[in-house]
Each structure stands twice: as C-alpha cells, then as structure tokens.
Amino acid sequence: MVKSLAQYLSENGSCEGELLELLAFNEKMAELGRMAAGVVHELNTPLSVIVSATQMILREEGLPEFVREMVERVNEEAHRLGDLTKGVLTFARSDEDGRQEADVNQVLREVLAFLRYEAQKRSIAIVEDLDFRLPFIAADGNRVKQVFINLVMNAVQAMGEGGKLFLRTAPGRDSTVVVQVADTGPGIPAETLDRIFTPFFTTKEPGEGTGLGLFITRKLMDGVGGTIGVESALGEGTTFTLAFPVAE
C-alpha cells in the first residue's frame, strides 16, 4: 500500500533520503500510470482505424488531387500521433536490466516527446543543440528523466505563452557530461534565487505547485554524484546547468 506523505512523516520523522525516494516514486508512478495506460489505450485503436482507412483510400485510382493531398495529410498526422503514443510508453518504461548508466541525449529526447505538445500549445519553440558523441553517464535513466521533466516543465510554465526553450548537451570537465536547460522567461529575482532549492518554497499561486520539484531535482543530482547550478536575472531568462559523472 502506498502511504500518504502525512503517514510517512508521522512514522519516519525527517528521514530525508527515504522521503525523497517515496515522493519521486509516487509522483512518477501516479502520473505515468494514468497517462500511459489511459492515453495509449484510447488512442491506439482509433489511430489504427484511421491509418487503415486512409491507406485504402489512397489505393483508389482517379482521386481528385486535393482529396489525395488531404488524405495523405491525415495519414501523416495519424502516424505522428502513433509515434507520440510510442514515446509515452518508452518514457514510462522502467530500466528492467537494472543498469546504472544512461544516454543523456536519448533520455532528453524521450522527455521532449512526452512534453513537446505542452510546449507547442503555449507557442514555445524548442531549440536542441545535442552532442551525440557523448559517453554514457553513471546514473539511472529513470532518475535522469525525473530531473529533466522537472526542469523542462518549470521552464515551460515560467514562460507562459511564447518564448524559447534551449536544450544543450556537451562534454564537461573532469569526466562529466554537461546538460543545460535554458528559457527566455521572466527570470528569477536575486533575492529568490538562493531559495529555489528549498523544500516547499514556491513562487507559484496557491494550488499550482508544491515547492518540491527543484528540491527533489537537486537531491536526485546529489544521488547520482552530479551537480546542478542556476543562473538567472529578471527579464533575461533562466539557465540550469547539470553535470553528470561519466560511466566507467
């Protein structure tokens, strides 16, 4: 049985490490369980019907050109949605072999496939600058996903409507891989910047955030032996820089 936060605290006091594990696990499982099982199941059946129908129509001879173009467009969009559902399943999949290493570019793209629609809905452009020659990092892929989800969603929510989200990967110093998540949002005031990793601290409206996202993100980075830093200024956006240790 999954315990509530209140139950856990009453029984375990301030066992920070175990509490963070519980929060990250419960948050991910609850969200992904609903989305992966519900969305994929509901979409795949009608998508299969649409793809089959469009393919049958396109085999007909003598179709007016504008009809053929429209049907081809429907077919392409159906395949795109199919790829999205596959991305959701890939995102939700656990690392069954138990490896403690990950490809940051692959994990980042899985997260983007999952969250891209939210960015597009807000007219936010995603700019990728990924180095695909990077070595694997010494970290569990699911923990890395949680880190990227928190940072990407924070950036999207901070920008509101419009803006650019920059995602960069590059080799770092001392056998590390560096990832940057930057936005063109309103920025963070200097007096607030040193508190953003504090548990339960949030600048969002009541009911819109728990103030645990960045706290958990930093603890997850600590857990894999990595680091996280932030630079921001009002009106100039915010940049988070992550450094992951390279897998041996």
TORRO-836195 format. One record per residue (C-alpha): chain; residue in three letters; x, y, z. Coordinates in Angstrom, 1 decimal, always signed. Example, Ala and Ser with C-alpha at 12.3 -4.5 7.8 and 13.67 -1.06 7.14 Angstrom:
BEGIN
('A' 'ALA' (+12.3 -4.5 +7.8));
('A' 'SER' (+13.7 -1.1 +7.1));
//
This chain:
BEGIN
('A' 'MET' (+0.0 +0.0 +0.0));
('A' 'VAL' (+1.3 +3.4 -0.9));
('A' 'LYS' (+1.5 +5.7 +2.1));
('A' 'SER' (+0.5 +9.3 +2.2));
('A' 'LEU' (+3.1 +11.9 +2.9));
('A' 'ALA' (+1.5 +12.7 +6.3));
('A' 'GLN' (+1.6 +9.0 +7.2));
('A' 'TYR' (+5.2 +8.6 +6.2));
('A' 'LEU' (+6.3 +11.7 +8.1));
('A' 'SER' (+4.5 +10.6 +11.3));
('A' 'GLU' (+6.2 +7.2 +11.2));
('A' 'ASN' (+9.6 +8.2 +10.0));
('A' 'GLY' (+10.2 +11.7 +11.1));
('A' 'SER' (+12.6 +13.6 +8.9));
('A' 'CYS' (+14.3 +10.7 +7.0));
('A' 'GLU' (+15.0 +12.9 +4.1));
('A' 'GLY' (+16.6 +10.3 +1.8));
('A' 'GLU' (+13.7 +7.8 +2.1));
('A' 'LEU' (+11.1 +10.6 +1.9));
('A' 'LEU' (+12.6 +11.8 -1.4));
('A' 'GLU' (+12.6 +8.3 -2.8));
('A' 'LEU' (+8.9 +8.0 -1.9));
('A' 'LEU' (+7.9 +11.4 -3.3));
('A' 'ALA' (+9.7 +10.9 -6.6));
('A' 'PHE' (+8.4 +7.3 -7.0));
('A' 'ASN' (+4.8 +8.1 -6.1));
('A' 'GLU' (+4.7 +11.3 -8.2));
('A' 'LYS' (+6.1 +9.5 -11.3));
('A' 'MET' (+4.0 +6.3 -10.9));
('A' 'ALA' (+0.7 +8.1 -10.3));
('A' 'GLU' (+1.2 +10.4 -13.3));
('A' 'LEU' (+2.6 +7.9 -15.7));
('A' 'GLY' (+0.3 +5.1 -14.7));
('A' 'ARG' (-2.7 +7.3 -15.6));
('A' 'MET' (-1.2 +8.6 -18.9));
('A' 'ALA' (+0.5 +5.5 -20.3));
('A' 'ALA' (-2.5 +3.2 -19.6));
('A' 'GLY' (-5.2 +5.6 -20.4));
('A' 'VAL' (-3.9 +7.7 -23.3));
('A' 'VAL' (-2.2 +5.0 -25.2));
('A' 'HIS' (-5.1 +2.6 -24.9));
('A' 'GLU' (-7.6 +5.2 -26.0));
('A' 'LEU' (-5.6 +6.5 -28.9));
('A' 'ASN' (-4.2 +3.3 -30.5));
('A' 'THR' (-7.4 +1.8 -31.6));
('A' 'PRO' (-8.9 +4.8 -33.4));
('A' 'LEU' (-5.5 +5.6 -34.9));
('A' 'SER' (-5.2 +2.1 -36.3));
('A' 'VAL' (-8.6 +2.5 -37.9));
('A' 'ILE' (-7.7 +5.9 -39.4));
('A' 'VAL' (-4.4 +4.7 -40.8));
('A' 'SER' (-6.0 +1.6 -42.4));
('A' 'ALA' (-8.8 +3.7 -43.9));
('A' 'THR' (-6.5 +6.3 -45.4));
('A' 'GLN' (-4.3 +3.7 -46.9));
('A' 'MET' (-7.4 +2.0 -48.5));
('A' 'ILE' (-8.5 +5.4 -49.9));
('A' 'LEU' (-5.0 +6.2 -51.3));
('A' 'ARG' (-5.1 +2.9 -53.3));
('A' 'GLU' (-8.1 +4.1 -55.2));
('A' 'GLU' (-7.4 +5.4 -58.7));
('A' 'GLY' (-8.8 +8.6 -60.1));
('A' 'LEU' (-8.9 +10.5 -56.8));
('A' 'PRO' (-9.0 +14.3 -57.2));
('A' 'GLU' (-5.6 +15.8 -56.4));
('A' 'PHE' (-6.9 +17.9 -53.5));
('A' 'VAL' (-8.6 +14.8 -52.0));
('A' 'ARG' (-5.4 +12.8 -52.2));
('A' 'GLU' (-3.4 +15.6 -50.6));
('A' 'MET' (-5.9 +15.8 -47.7));
('A' 'VAL' (-5.9 +12.1 -47.1));
('A' 'GLU' (-2.1 +11.9 -47.2));
('A' 'ARG' (-2.0 +14.7 -44.6));
('A' 'VAL' (-4.5 +12.8 -42.4));
('A' 'ASN' (-2.3 +9.6 -42.8));
('A' 'GLU' (+0.9 +11.5 -41.8));
('A' 'GLU' (-0.7 +13.1 -38.8));
('A' 'ALA' (-2.1 +9.7 -37.6));
('A' 'HIS' (+1.4 +8.2 -37.9));
('A' 'ARG' (+2.8 +11.2 -35.9));
('A' 'LEU' (+0.3 +10.6 -33.1));
('A' 'GLY' (+1.2 +6.9 -33.2));
('A' 'ASP' (+4.8 +7.9 -32.7));
('A' 'LEU' (+3.7 +10.0 -29.8));
('A' 'THR' (+2.0 +7.1 -28.1));
('A' 'LYS' (+5.1 +5.0 -28.5));
('A' 'GLY' (+7.1 +7.9 -26.9));
('A' 'VAL' (+4.7 +7.8 -23.9));
('A' 'LEU' (+5.3 +4.0 -23.5));
('A' 'THR' (+9.0 +4.4 -23.9));
('A' 'PHE' (+9.0 +7.2 -21.3));
('A' 'ALA' (+7.1 +5.2 -18.8));
('A' 'ARG' (+9.2 +2.0 -19.3));
('A' 'SER' (+11.4 +1.2 -16.4));
('A' 'ASP' (+15.0 +0.0 -16.8));
('A' 'GLU' (+14.4 -3.7 -16.4));
('A' 'ASP' (+18.1 -4.7 -16.7));
('A' 'GLY' (+19.0 -2.5 -13.7));
('A' 'ARG' (+21.8 -0.7 -15.4));
('A' 'GLN' (+23.1 +2.4 -13.6));
('A' 'GLU' (+24.1 +4.2 -16.8));
('A' 'ALA' (+22.2 +6.3 -19.3));
('A' 'ASP' (+22.4 +8.1 -22.6));
('A' 'VAL' (+21.5 +11.7 -21.7));
('A' 'ASN' (+20.5 +12.6 -25.3));
('A' 'GLN' (+18.2 +9.6 -25.6));
('A' 'VAL' (+16.6 +10.4 -22.2));
('A' 'LEU' (+16.2 +14.0 -23.0));
('A' 'ARG' (+14.5 +13.2 -26.3));
('A' 'GLU' (+12.1 +10.8 -24.6));
('A' 'VAL' (+11.2 +13.6 -22.2));
('A' 'LEU' (+10.7 +16.0 -25.1));
('A' 'ALA' (+8.5 +13.6 -27.0));
('A' 'PHE' (+6.4 +13.4 -23.8));
('A' 'LEU' (+6.2 +17.1 -23.2));
('A' 'ARG' (+6.5 +18.7 -26.6));
('A' 'TYR' (+2.8 +19.1 -27.1));
('A' 'GLU' (+2.6 +21.2 -23.9));
('A' 'ALA' (+5.3 +23.5 -25.3));
('A' 'GLN' (+3.6 +23.7 -28.7));
('A' 'LYS' (+0.3 +24.5 -27.1));
('A' 'ARG' (+1.9 +27.5 -25.5));
('A' 'SER' (+3.7 +28.6 -28.7));
('A' 'ILE' (+7.1 +27.8 -27.2));
('A' 'ALA' (+9.9 +26.9 -29.6));
('A' 'ILE' (+12.3 +24.1 -28.6));
('A' 'VAL' (+15.9 +24.6 -29.7));
('A' 'GLU' (+18.1 +21.5 -29.5));
('A' 'ASP' (+21.9 +21.6 -29.5));
('A' 'LEU' (+22.8 +18.0 -28.6));
('A' 'ASP' (+26.3 +16.4 -28.9));
('A' 'PHE' (+25.7 +12.8 -29.9));
('A' 'ARG' (+29.3 +11.7 -29.4));
('A' 'LEU' (+28.9 +11.8 -25.6));
('A' 'PRO' (+29.7 +8.8 -23.4));
('A' 'PHE' (+27.0 +7.3 -21.2));
('A' 'ILE' (+26.6 +8.8 -17.7));
('A' 'ALA' (+26.7 +6.9 -14.4));
('A' 'ALA' (+23.1 +7.4 -13.5));
('A' 'ASP' (+19.8 +5.5 -13.5));
('A' 'GLY' (+17.8 +6.6 -16.6));
('A' 'ASN' (+14.5 +7.0 -14.6));
('A' 'ARG' (+16.1 +9.4 -12.2));
('A' 'VAL' (+17.5 +11.4 -15.0));
('A' 'LYS' (+14.1 +11.5 -16.6));
('A' 'GLN' (+12.6 +12.9 -13.4));
('A' 'VAL' (+15.3 +15.7 -13.4));
('A' 'PHE' (+14.6 +16.7 -17.0));
('A' 'ILE' (+10.8 +16.6 -16.5));
('A' 'ASN' (+11.1 +19.0 -13.5));
('A' 'LEU' (+13.3 +21.4 -15.3));
('A' 'VAL' (+11.5 +21.4 -18.7));
('A' 'MET' (+8.1 +21.8 -17.1));
('A' 'ASN' (+9.4 +24.6 -14.8));
('A' 'ALA' (+10.7 +26.4 -17.9));
('A' 'VAL' (+7.5 +26.0 -19.9));
('A' 'GLN' (+5.4 +27.2 -17.0));
('A' 'ALA' (+7.7 +30.1 -16.3));
('A' 'MET' (+7.4 +31.4 -19.9));
('A' 'GLY' (+3.7 +31.1 -20.1));
('A' 'GLU' (+2.8 +31.9 -23.7));
('A' 'GLY' (+5.6 +32.2 -26.2));
('A' 'GLY' (+9.4 +32.0 -25.8));
('A' 'LYS' (+12.2 +29.6 -26.5));
('A' 'LEU' (+13.4 +26.6 -24.6));
('A' 'PHE' (+17.1 +25.8 -25.2));
('A' 'LEU' (+18.5 +22.2 -24.5));
('A' 'ARG' (+22.2 +21.7 -24.9));
('A' 'THR' (+24.5 +18.7 -24.2));
('A' 'ALA' (+28.3 +18.8 -24.3));
('A' 'PRO' (+31.3 +17.1 -22.8));
('A' 'GLY' (+32.4 +18.7 -19.5));
('A' 'ARG' (+35.5 +18.9 -17.4));
('A' 'ASP' (+36.8 +16.1 -15.1));
('A' 'SER' (+35.0 +13.2 -16.9));
('A' 'THR' (+31.5 +14.7 -16.9));
('A' 'VAL' (+28.7 +15.3 -19.3));
('A' 'VAL' (+27.0 +18.8 -19.1));
('A' 'VAL' (+23.3 +19.5 -19.9));
('A' 'GLN' (+21.8 +22.9 -20.0));
('A' 'VAL' (+18.1 +23.8 -19.8));
('A' 'ALA' (+17.6 +27.5 -20.6));
('A' 'ASP' (+14.5 +29.6 -21.1));
('A' 'THR' (+13.6 +33.1 -22.2));
('A' 'GLY' (+11.1 +33.6 -19.4));
('A' 'PRO' (+10.9 +36.4 -16.9));
('A' 'GLY' (+13.8 +35.3 -14.8));
('A' 'ILE' (+14.2 +34.9 -11.1));
('A' 'PRO' (+14.9 +37.8 -8.7));
('A' 'ALA' (+18.3 +37.7 -7.0));
('A' 'GLU' (+16.7 +37.6 -3.5));
('A' 'THR' (+14.7 +34.5 -4.5));
('A' 'LEU' (+17.4 +32.6 -6.5));
('A' 'ASP' (+19.2 +31.2 -3.4));
('A' 'ARG' (+15.9 +29.7 -2.1));
('A' 'ILE' (+14.6 +27.9 -5.1));
('A' 'PHE' (+16.0 +24.5 -4.0));
('A' 'THR' (+14.5 +24.9 -0.5));
('A' 'PRO' (+11.7 +22.3 +0.1));
('A' 'PHE' (+8.2 +23.7 -0.1));
('A' 'PHE' (+9.4 +27.1 -1.4));
('A' 'THR' (+7.4 +28.2 -4.5));
('A' 'THR' (+6.6 +31.5 -6.2));
('A' 'LYS' (+3.5 +29.9 -7.9));
('A' 'GLU' (+0.0 +30.7 -7.0));
('A' 'PRO' (-1.6 +28.5 -4.2));
('A' 'GLY' (-2.6 +25.1 -5.6));
('A' 'GLU' (-0.3 +25.4 -8.6));
('A' 'GLY' (+2.8 +23.9 -7.1));
('A' 'THR' (+4.2 +22.1 -4.1));
('A' 'GLY' (+7.6 +23.6 -4.0));
('A' 'LEU' (+9.2 +20.2 -4.1));
('A' 'GLY' (+10.2 +19.9 -7.8));
('A' 'LEU' (+13.6 +21.6 -7.6));
('A' 'PHE' (+14.3 +20.3 -4.2));
('A' 'ILE' (+13.8 +16.7 -5.4));
('A' 'THR' (+15.8 +17.6 -8.6));
('A' 'ARG' (+18.8 +18.7 -6.6));
('A' 'LYS' (+18.6 +15.6 -4.3));
('A' 'LEU' (+18.4 +13.3 -7.3));
('A' 'MET' (+21.5 +15.0 -8.8));
('A' 'ASP' (+23.3 +14.6 -5.5));
('A' 'GLY' (+22.3 +10.9 -5.5));
('A' 'VAL' (+24.0 +10.3 -8.8));
('A' 'GLY' (+27.1 +12.2 -7.9));
('A' 'GLY' (+26.3 +15.1 -10.1));
('A' 'THR' (+25.8 +18.9 -9.7));
('A' 'ILE' (+23.2 +21.4 -10.6));
('A' 'GLY' (+23.6 +25.2 -10.8));
('A' 'VAL' (+21.4 +28.0 -11.9));
('A' 'GLU' (+21.9 +31.5 -13.4));
('A' 'SER' (+19.1 +34.0 -13.8));
('A' 'ALA' (+18.2 +37.6 -14.0));
('A' 'LEU' (+14.9 +39.5 -14.3));
('A' 'GLY' (+13.9 +39.8 -17.9));
('A' 'GLU' (+16.8 +37.7 -19.1));
('A' 'GLY' (+15.5 +34.1 -18.5));
('A' 'THR' (+16.9 +31.3 -16.5));
('A' 'THR' (+19.6 +28.6 -17.2));
('A' 'PHE' (+20.1 +25.4 -15.2));
('A' 'THR' (+23.4 +23.6 -15.8));
('A' 'LEU' (+23.8 +20.0 -14.9));
('A' 'ALA' (+27.0 +18.0 -14.7));
('A' 'PHE' (+26.7 +14.2 -14.7));
('A' 'PRO' (+29.7 +11.8 -14.0));
('A' 'VAL' (+30.7 +9.6 -17.0));
('A' 'ALA' (+30.1 +5.9 -16.7));
('A' 'GLU' (+33.2 +3.8 -16.4));
//
